[in-house]
């Protein structure tokens, strides 16, 4: 009767739209019990990131041990890690606790364009964490950095998703939102019975500036559905549908002067309105 236990290991967003705050909102909205390991504090709003204060790696390890040593986790979402030292300690403690269903969002740049990952941390991310991941969820610029190649077409997007499997994750969900046009399709690549399966997840582009935290929300929703026991393909489809609903419901928000947040609790609020509660 317990809810899925969902752990996010990520940075805090003082503006509430991304990072730990977005993850915990998504976990709660999807019926999970959310827990957190904070890797960094950010002074952040809808316009940009004013500052980053990294947590000491040994304290990141202490948080992971406290949570996984007592409560455990049915799925783990990893977001902003910032430095090689933090990446190394997160990988070490997850291996120690034999964590499963790890969703890695290789957060490198905020929606505002501010850098969230040091250049010297990219190699550590590839070596330490990608092989532990059940699914990685890069956007197009992040996939380009991880692969050292450009992605400029739908066919290149599919090739990139498949190529990411060579870096170690069991599956790769590459988000296509950085392309222009009416579509916002994602591509999921995973190992199948006869090789690599590449699955396109279709979606319509929603015209709104309120896209802050969409990547965080997708990866945490994916972890939530994996924590329920859904297969990767079903979890990816469900997570994409949830994020699309959250973007559409938050499209008219006027919170801040920049990229506003999505509406994480849209389904709950809509149900409450229908039921008159």
C-alpha positions as a Markdown table, in Angstrom:
| # | Residue | x | y | z |
|---|---|---|---|---|
| 1 | Unk | 0.0 | 0.0 | 0.0 |
| 2 | Unk | 3.0 | 2.3 | 0.1 |
| 3 | Unk | 3.5 | 4.9 | -2.6 |
| 4 | Unk | 6.6 | 4.5 | -4.9 |
| 5 | Unk | 9.7 | 5.8 | -3.1 |
| 6 | Unk | 11.3 | 8.4 | -5.4 |
| 7 | Unk | 14.7 | 10.1 | -4.8 |
| 8 | Unk | 15.9 | 13.1 | -6.7 |
| 9 | Unk | 19.6 | 14.0 | -6.6 |
| 10 | Unk | 19.9 | 17.5 | -8.0 |
| 11 | Unk | 20.3 | 21.2 | -7.5 |
| 12 | Unk | 17.8 | 23.5 | -5.8 |
| 13 | Unk | 16.0 | 26.2 | -7.8 |
| 14 | Unk | 15.1 | 29.1 | -5.6 |
| 15 | Unk | 12.5 | 30.2 | -8.2 |
| 16 | Unk | 10.6 | 26.9 | -7.8 |
| 17 | Unk | 10.3 | 26.0 | -11.5 |
| 18 | Unk | 13.2 | 23.5 | -12.0 |
| 19 | Unk | 15.6 | 21.3 | -10.1 |
| 20 | Unk | 14.7 | 19.7 | -6.8 |
| 21 | Unk | 11.5 | 21.8 | -6.5 |
| 22 | Unk | 10.2 | 20.6 | -9.9 |
| 23 | Unk | 11.1 | 17.0 | -9.2 |
| 24 | Unk | 9.3 | 16.9 | -5.9 |
| 25 | Unk | 6.2 | 18.6 | -7.4 |
| 26 | Unk | 6.1 | 16.0 | -10.2 |
| 27 | Unk | 6.7 | 13.1 | -7.8 |
| 28 | Unk | 3.8 | 14.3 | -5.6 |
| 29 | Unk | 1.5 | 15.0 | -8.6 |
| 30 | Unk | 2.1 | 11.4 | -9.8 |
| 31 | Unk | 1.4 | 9.7 | -6.5 |
| 32 | Unk | 5.0 | 9.1 | -5.3 |
| 33 | Unk | 6.8 | 9.7 | -2.0 |
| 34 | Unk | 9.5 | 12.2 | -2.8 |
| 35 | Unk | 12.9 | 12.5 | -1.2 |
| 36 | Unk | 15.9 | 14.7 | -2.1 |
| 37 | Unk | 19.6 | 15.0 | -2.1 |
| 38 | Unk | 20.7 | 18.6 | -2.8 |
| 39 | Unk | 23.9 | 18.9 | -4.7 |
| 40 | Unk | 23.9 | 22.7 | -5.1 |
| 41 | Unk | 22.0 | 25.8 | -4.2 |
| 42 | Unk | 21.2 | 28.2 | -7.0 |
| 43 | Unk | 20.1 | 31.8 | -6.8 |
| 44 | Unk | 17.7 | 31.5 | -9.7 |
| 45 | Unk | 14.5 | 32.9 | -11.1 |
| 46 | Unk | 12.6 | 32.9 | -14.5 |
| 47 | Unk | 15.2 | 35.3 | -16.0 |
| 48 | Unk | 18.5 | 33.5 | -15.1 |
| 49 | Unk | 20.9 | 32.1 | -12.6 |
| 50 | Unk | 22.6 | 34.7 | -10.4 |
| 51 | Unk | 24.8 | 32.2 | -8.5 |
| 52 | Unk | 25.6 | 28.6 | -7.7 |
| 53 | Unk | 26.8 | 27.3 | -4.3 |
| 54 | Unk | 27.9 | 23.6 | -4.5 |
| 55 | Unk | 27.4 | 21.3 | -1.6 |
| 56 | Unk | 30.5 | 19.6 | -0.3 |
| 57 | Unk | 30.8 | 16.1 | -1.9 |
| 58 | Unk | 31.0 | 14.4 | 1.5 |
| 59 | Unk | 27.7 | 16.0 | 2.5 |
| 60 | Unk | 26.1 | 14.8 | -0.7 |
| 61 | Unk | 27.3 | 11.3 | 0.2 |
| 62 | Unk | 25.9 | 11.7 | 3.7 |
| 63 | Unk | 22.5 | 12.6 | 2.3 |
| 64 | Unk | 22.4 | 9.6 | -0.1 |
| 65 | Unk | 23.4 | 7.3 | 2.7 |
| 66 | Unk | 20.8 | 8.7 | 5.1 |
| 67 | Unk | 18.0 | 8.2 | 2.6 |
| 68 | Unk | 18.9 | 5.0 | 0.9 |
| 69 | Unk | 20.2 | 3.4 | 4.1 |
| 70 | Unk | 16.8 | 3.8 | 5.8 |
| 71 | Unk | 13.9 | 4.4 | 3.4 |
| 72 | Unk | 15.3 | 3.1 | 0.1 |
| 73 | Unk | 14.1 | 4.1 | -3.4 |
| 74 | Unk | 12.1 | 2.5 | -6.1 |
| 75 | Unk | 13.6 | 4.9 | -8.6 |
| 76 | Unk | 16.2 | 7.6 | -8.6 |
| 77 | Unk | 16.3 | 10.8 | -10.8 |
| 78 | Unk | 19.7 | 12.5 | -11.1 |
| 79 | Unk | 19.8 | 16.2 | -12.3 |
| 80 | Unk | 22.4 | 18.9 | -11.8 |
| 81 | Unk | 25.7 | 17.7 | -10.3 |
| 82 | Unk | 28.0 | 20.5 | -11.3 |
| 83 | Unk | 31.5 | 19.1 | -10.6 |
| 84 | Unk | 33.6 | 15.9 | -11.1 |
| 85 | Unk | 33.9 | 15.4 | -7.4 |
| 86 | Unk | 30.1 | 15.4 | -6.9 |
| 87 | Unk | 29.6 | 13.1 | -9.8 |
| 88 | Unk | 32.2 | 10.6 | -8.4 |
| 89 | Unk | 30.6 | 10.5 | -5.0 |
| 90 | Unk | 27.0 | 10.1 | -6.4 |
| 91 | Unk | 28.1 | 7.2 | -8.6 |
| 92 | Unk | 30.0 | 5.6 | -5.7 |
| 93 | Unk | 27.1 | 5.8 | -3.2 |
| 94 | Unk | 24.5 | 4.6 | -5.8 |
| 95 | Unk | 26.7 | 1.6 | -6.6 |
| 96 | Unk | 27.1 | 0.9 | -2.8 |
| 97 | Unk | 23.4 | 0.9 | -2.2 |
| 98 | Unk | 22.7 | -1.0 | -5.5 |
| 99 | Unk | 20.2 | 1.6 | -6.6 |
| 100 | Unk | 18.0 | 0.6 | -9.5 |
| 101 | Unk | 15.8 | 2.4 | -12.1 |
| 102 | Unk | 18.2 | 5.4 | -12.3 |
| 103 | Unk | 17.1 | 8.2 | -14.7 |
| 104 | Unk | 19.9 | 10.6 | -15.5 |
| 105 | Unk | 19.1 | 14.0 | -16.9 |
| 106 | Unk | 22.6 | 15.4 | -17.9 |
| 107 | Unk | 21.8 | 18.9 | -16.9 |
| 108 | Unk | 24.4 | 21.2 | -18.5 |
| 109 | Unk | 22.6 | 24.5 | -19.3 |
| 110 | Unk | 19.5 | 26.2 | -17.8 |
| 111 | Unk | 16.6 | 27.3 | -19.9 |
| 112 | Unk | 17.9 | 30.8 | -19.5 |
| 113 | Unk | 21.2 | 29.8 | -21.1 |
| 114 | Unk | 23.3 | 29.8 | -17.9 |
| 115 | Unk | 25.9 | 27.0 | -17.6 |
| 116 | Unk | 25.1 | 24.5 | -14.8 |
| 117 | Unk | 27.9 | 21.9 | -15.4 |
| 118 | Unk | 31.6 | 22.6 | -15.5 |
| 119 | Unk | 33.5 | 21.6 | -18.7 |
| 120 | Unk | 35.7 | 19.3 | -16.7 |
| 121 | Unk | 32.7 | 17.4 | -15.4 |
| 122 | Unk | 31.5 | 16.1 | -18.8 |
| 123 | Unk | 34.1 | 13.3 | -19.0 |
| 124 | Unk | 33.3 | 12.3 | -15.4 |
| 125 | Unk | 29.6 | 12.2 | -16.3 |
| 126 | Unk | 30.3 | 9.9 | -19.3 |
| 127 | Unk | 32.6 | 7.5 | -17.3 |
| 128 | Unk | 30.9 | 7.4 | -13.9 |
| 129 | Unk | 27.1 | 7.8 | -14.4 |
| 130 | Unk | 26.0 | 7.0 | -17.9 |
| 131 | Unk | 26.8 | 3.2 | -17.4 |
| 132 | Unk | 24.6 | 3.2 | -14.2 |
| 133 | Unk | 21.5 | 4.7 | -15.9 |
| 134 | Unk | 18.4 | 2.9 | -16.9 |
| 135 | Unk | 17.5 | 5.9 | -19.0 |
| 136 | Unk | 19.3 | 9.1 | -19.9 |
| 137 | Unk | 17.2 | 12.1 | -21.0 |
| 138 | Unk | 19.4 | 14.7 | -22.8 |
| 139 | Unk | 18.0 | 17.5 | -24.9 |
| 140 | Unk | 19.6 | 18.1 | -28.3 |
| 141 | Unk | 22.4 | 20.4 | -27.2 |
| 142 | Unk | 23.3 | 18.0 | -24.4 |
| 143 | Unk | 23.3 | 15.0 | -26.7 |
| 144 | Unk | 25.6 | 16.9 | -29.1 |
| 145 | Unk | 28.1 | 17.5 | -26.3 |
| 146 | Unk | 28.0 | 13.9 | -25.1 |
| 147 | Unk | 28.5 | 12.6 | -28.6 |
| 148 | Unk | 30.7 | 15.3 | -30.0 |
| 149 | Unk | 28.5 | 15.6 | -33.1 |
| 150 | Unk | 25.7 | 17.9 | -34.5 |
| 151 | Unk | 22.1 | 17.0 | -34.6 |
| 152 | Unk | 20.3 | 18.9 | -37.3 |
| 153 | Unk | 17.5 | 16.6 | -38.6 |
| 154 | Unk | 15.0 | 14.0 | -37.5 |
| 155 | Unk | 17.2 | 11.3 | -38.9 |
| 156 | Unk | 20.2 | 12.7 | -37.0 |
| 157 | Unk | 18.1 | 12.7 | -33.8 |
| 158 | Unk | 17.4 | 9.0 | -34.2 |
| 159 | Unk | 21.0 | 8.2 | -34.9 |
| 160 | Unk | 22.1 | 10.1 | -31.9 |
| 161 | Unk | 19.7 | 8.3 | -29.6 |
| 162 | Unk | 21.0 | 5.0 | -30.8 |
| 163 | Unk | 24.7 | 6.2 | -30.5 |
| 164 | Unk | 24.2 | 7.2 | -26.9 |
| 165 | Unk | 23.7 | 3.6 | -26.0 |
| 166 | Unk | 27.3 | 3.0 | -26.8 |
| 167 | Unk | 28.2 | 5.2 | -23.7 |
| 168 | Unk | 26.6 | 2.7 | -21.4 |
| 169 | Unk | 22.9 | 3.5 | -20.5 |
| 170 | Unk | 20.2 | 0.9 | -21.0 |
| 171 | Unk | 18.1 | 3.4 | -22.8 |
| 172 | Unk | 18.3 | 7.0 | -24.2 |
| 173 | Unk | 15.4 | 9.4 | -24.5 |
| 174 | Unk | 16.5 | 12.4 | -26.6 |
| 175 | Unk | 14.2 | 15.4 | -26.4 |
| 176 | Unk | 13.5 | 17.2 | -29.6 |
| 177 | Unk | 12.1 | 20.4 | -28.2 |
| 178 | Unk | 15.1 | 22.5 | -29.5 |
| 179 | Unk | 14.0 | 21.9 | -33.1 |
| 180 | Unk | 11.7 | 24.5 | -34.6 |
| 181 | Unk | 8.3 | 23.7 | -36.2 |
| 182 | Unk | 4.9 | 22.5 | -35.2 |
| 183 | Unk | 6.2 | 19.2 | -33.8 |
| 184 | Unk | 8.1 | 18.5 | -30.6 |
| 185 | Unk | 8.9 | 14.8 | -31.0 |
| 186 | Unk | 11.2 | 12.9 | -28.7 |
| 187 | Unk | 13.2 | 9.7 | -29.6 |
| 188 | Unk | 13.7 | 6.7 | -27.4 |
| 189 | Unk | 16.5 | 4.2 | -28.2 |
| 190 | Unk | 16.9 | 0.9 | -26.3 |
| 191 | Unk | 18.3 | -2.5 | -26.8 |
| 192 | Unk | 15.8 | -4.9 | -28.2 |
| 193 | Unk | 15.7 | -8.6 | -29.0 |
| 194 | Unk | 17.2 | -8.1 | -32.5 |
| 195 | Unk | 19.4 | -5.0 | -31.9 |
| 196 | Unk | 18.6 | -1.4 | -31.1 |
| 197 | Unk | 15.0 | -0.3 | -31.1 |
| 198 | Unk | 14.4 | 3.3 | -32.0 |
| 199 | Unk | 10.9 | 4.6 | -31.0 |
| 200 | Unk | 9.6 | 8.1 | -31.9 |
| 201 | Unk | 7.3 | 9.7 | -29.3 |
| 202 | Unk | 5.2 | 12.2 | -31.1 |
| 203 | Unk | 4.2 | 15.5 | -29.6 |
| 204 | Unk | 2.8 | 18.9 | -30.7 |
| 205 | Unk | 4.7 | 22.1 | -29.9 |
| 206 | Unk | 2.9 | 24.4 | -27.4 |
| 207 | Unk | 3.3 | 28.1 | -28.0 |
| 208 | Unk | 4.4 | 29.4 | -24.6 |
| 209 | Unk | 7.4 | 31.0 | -23.0 |
| 210 | Unk | 6.7 | 28.9 | -19.9 |
| 211 | Unk | 9.2 | 26.1 | -20.4 |
| 212 | Unk | 11.4 | 26.5 | -17.3 |
| 213 | Unk | 12.0 | 23.1 | -15.8 |
| 214 | Unk | 10.4 | 21.0 | -18.5 |
| 215 | Unk | 13.5 | 18.8 | -18.7 |
| 216 | Unk | 13.6 | 18.3 | -15.0 |
| 217 | Unk | 9.9 | 17.5 | -14.9 |
| 218 | Unk | 10.1 | 15.0 | -17.8 |
| 219 | Unk | 13.0 | 13.0 | -16.1 |
| 220 | Unk | 11.3 | 13.0 | -12.7 |
| 221 | Unk | 8.0 | 11.9 | -14.2 |
| 222 | Unk | 9.8 | 9.2 | -16.0 |
| 223 | Unk | 11.4 | 8.1 | -12.7 |
| 224 | Unk | 7.9 | 8.2 | -11.1 |
| 225 | Unk | 6.4 | 5.9 | -13.7 |
| 226 | Unk | 9.4 | 3.5 | -13.6 |
| 227 | Unk | 9.0 | 3.5 | -9.8 |
| 228 | Unk | 5.5 | 2.2 | -10.3 |
| 229 | Unk | 6.9 | -0.7 | -12.3 |
| 230 | Unk | 6.1 | 0.4 | -15.8 |
| 231 | Unk | 8.3 | -0.8 | -18.6 |
| 232 | Unk | 10.6 | 1.9 | -20.1 |
| 233 | Unk | 8.6 | 2.5 | -23.2 |
| 234 | Unk | 5.3 | 2.9 | -21.3 |
| 235 | Unk | 6.9 | 5.1 | -18.7 |
| 236 | Unk | 8.4 | 7.3 | -21.4 |
| 237 | Unk | 5.1 | 7.8 | -23.1 |
| 238 | Unk | 3.3 | 8.5 | -19.9 |
| 239 | Unk | 6.0 | 11.0 | -18.8 |
| 240 | Unk | 5.8 | 12.8 | -22.1 |
| 241 | Unk | 2.0 | 13.0 | -21.9 |
| 242 | Unk | 2.2 | 14.4 | -18.4 |
| 243 | Unk | 4.7 | 17.1 | -19.3 |
| 244 | Unk | 2.6 | 18.1 | -22.3 |
| 245 | Unk | -0.5 | 18.5 | -20.0 |
| 246 | Unk | 1.6 | 20.5 | -17.6 |
| 247 | Unk | 3.0 | 22.8 | -20.3 |
| 248 | Unk | -0.5 | 23.4 | -21.8 |
| 249 | Unk | -2.0 | 24.1 | -18.4 |
| 250 | Unk | 0.7 | 26.5 | -17.5 |
| 251 | Unk | 0.9 | 28.3 | -20.8 |
| 252 | Unk | -1.1 | 31.3 | -19.5 |
| 253 | Unk | 1.0 | 31.7 | -16.3 |
| 254 | Unk | 2.4 | 35.1 | -15.7 |
| 255 | Unk | 5.0 | 34.3 | -13.1 |
| 256 | Unk | 8.2 | 36.3 | -13.4 |
| 257 | Unk | 9.6 | 38.2 | -16.4 |
| 258 | Unk | 11.3 | 35.3 | -18.2 |
| 259 | Unk | 10.6 | 31.6 | -18.8 |
| 260 | Unk | 7.8 | 30.7 | -16.4 |
| 261 | Unk | 7.1 | 27.3 | -14.9 |
| 262 | Unk | 4.8 | 24.5 | -16.0 |
| 263 | Unk | 1.7 | 23.5 | -14.0 |
| 264 | Unk | 2.8 | 20.4 | -12.2 |
| 265 | Unk | -0.5 | 19.8 | -10.5 |
| 266 | Unk | -2.7 | 20.4 | -13.5 |
| 267 | Unk | -4.4 | 17.0 | -13.5 |
| 268 | Unk | -5.1 | 17.1 | -9.8 |
| 269 | Unk | -6.6 | 20.7 | -10.0 |
| 270 | Unk | -8.7 | 19.8 | -13.0 |
| 271 | Unk | -10.0 | 16.7 | -11.3 |
| 272 | Unk | -10.9 | 18.8 | -8.2 |
| 273 | Unk | -12.7 | 21.3 | -10.3 |
| 274 | Unk | -14.7 | 18.5 | -12.0 |
| 275 | Unk | -15.6 | 17.1 | -8.7 |
| 276 | Unk | -16.4 | 20.5 | -7.2 |
| 277 | Unk | -14.0 | 20.2 | -4.4 |
